[in-house]
Amino acid sequence: MNELEAFRAGKDDFFGHDPQSPLTHEQKMEFKGLDYFPENPGLRLEIKIEEFPNKDRIEMQTSTGDIQTYFRNSRFRFRVEGQDVELTIYEGPNGFFLPFVDSLAGKETYPAGRYLEPEPLPDGRFLIDFNMAYNPYCAYNENWSCPLTPFENRLKVPICAGEKLFHKEQLN
């Protein structure tokens, strides 16, 4: 079992058994595991970022209508499916945050987007591993409040890595 497979197995165990799981008690009773894209080494990026000089404040609406405050930290560019794309990394109270929506939203990925926590590397680059992309807790249970992906992080290309859309079939 490689590192990604071990991470996913641990996450499934957490979702199915831990009291802090976003699943309801009833969902946990029938939970069979999350669905993921196969590992995609081409979407594990060590990438140079372009820092924003002003770190503008942005208020993100949440799934429950609340507001959460973040700061635009930086942006990065990369190529996927033959297209050049750009995403913004935000900074909040818990560190770096990368919400994004891809072209598979609503079909294979969660409609409101998936999340990543980019890892700064010592040489001014970031590790951005889309294989670790995950659904926010509100994808499983509407009682959770999750930031909605800003328009600037909505891609017109598929990101075939990370967690897929949660379906009721995963409970039966």
C-alpha positions, 0 to 999 in steps of 0.5 A: 500500500502506497502513501496515498492508498494508506491516506485514503484507507485511513480517511474511510475508517475515520468517516465510517467510525469516528465520532467527529466524522461528517456523516450522520449516525445513519450514514455511518451504519451503511458507509462503504467508503469514498470514491476516488480517481486513480492516482494521477502523478501528473497532478502532483505539482511542485510549483512556483507561485506568484505572490500578490503584493497586497494580499487583498481580503476576500469574503467567501460565502458559505453553504449556510449563508455565513461569511468567512474571511480569507486573504488572496495569498498567491496564484499559480499557473499549470497545464492540464488537459492541454490547457493553461489554467490559473488558480488562486491560493488563499490564506486563512486562520488555518493556513493556506487554502485552495478551493476549486471547481473543475469541469466535472462538477455535478457529474463526477465531482462535488458541484460546489468544489473541492479543497486542498491545503497547499504546502509551502516548500523551503525554496519558495515553491508550493506542493499542490497535490490534486490527488489529495483533493477532498470534498468539504463536509457539507458534501455529506451533511447539510448541517456543516457550513463550508466556504463556496469556491470563488469564481476565480477558482472555477476551471473549465477543464477536468481535474481527474484526481482526488475525491469524487462526488459522494453518492448514496450508493456508497452507503448501501 
